[in-house]
Amino acid sequence: MVIESCSQDRRDNQVIQPIAQKFVADGRFAWLHSAPAADPLLWAADATAWAFGKGGDWRRRVKDLVACVVDLT
C-alpha cells in the first residue's frame, strides 16, 4: 500500500503496524510513504476523494470508482 507522505507518517506507521501484524500473514502486506510527485496514482485517489466529497455532479462522475465509503465521524 502506498500512502501519501506528510507530517503524520510516524502516526500512520503506529496505526498500521499493529493491524498488519494481527491480521495479515507475515510478509504478505507492505506499505510505504511516497511523495505525491513520485507516485501519480496518489493524485488519482486525491481527485476521486475530492470529487466524491464535493457532491452533486462531481460525485456522480466518480461513483463507479468508489467501492465503499466509511464515515469516521
N, C-alpha and C positions, 0 to 999 in steps of 0.2 A: 504494500500500500504506500502510495506517495502522498505526503502531507505537505501543504504549503508551509515553508519555513517562516517563522515570525518570532516575536518576543516570547511566545509561550511554548517553544519547542521542549523545554525541560518538563513542563507540566504535561504536555502531550505524552511524553515518554513515561511519566509517572502513572498516567491513567492506562495507557495501552499495555505496558509490560505485564502487569498482574493478570489482566484479562487474557492476553496471549498465552501466558504460562498455564492458566487454569483451564482454558477451553480449547486450545489448539495443540495438536501433537508437535513435539519438539522439532524445530527445523522446517515446519510447513507453513509458517507465517512470518513475514518480514515486513518492516516498514522503514521508511527513511524520510527525512525532511529535505525538501528541494526548493530552491528559489524559483519564484514564478517564471522568471525569464528563462530558466533552464528546462522547464517542462511545460510546453504549450497546453497539454491536457488539463493542467490546473486552471488555465484560463477558461476552458470549456465548462468545467464544473462551476466556477465562479459565475459565469454568464448564465448558466442554467438556473442556479440558485437565485440569482438576482431577478431573472425573468419570472420565476415562479412566485417569489415574494412580492413582486410588483403587482401581480394580479392582472385581471382583465384580459385583454387580447394577448399580452405577453405570456400569461400563464397558459392560455390555450395553445400557443405556439410550442411550448416545451412540455406539455402534459404527457406526451408519449415517451419522453426521455426520463421522466420521474417515476421510479418504480414504487417508492414508499416515502411518506413524509412522517416524521416523528416530531410531535410538538413537545418541547422540553420546558415549556412554561408552566 
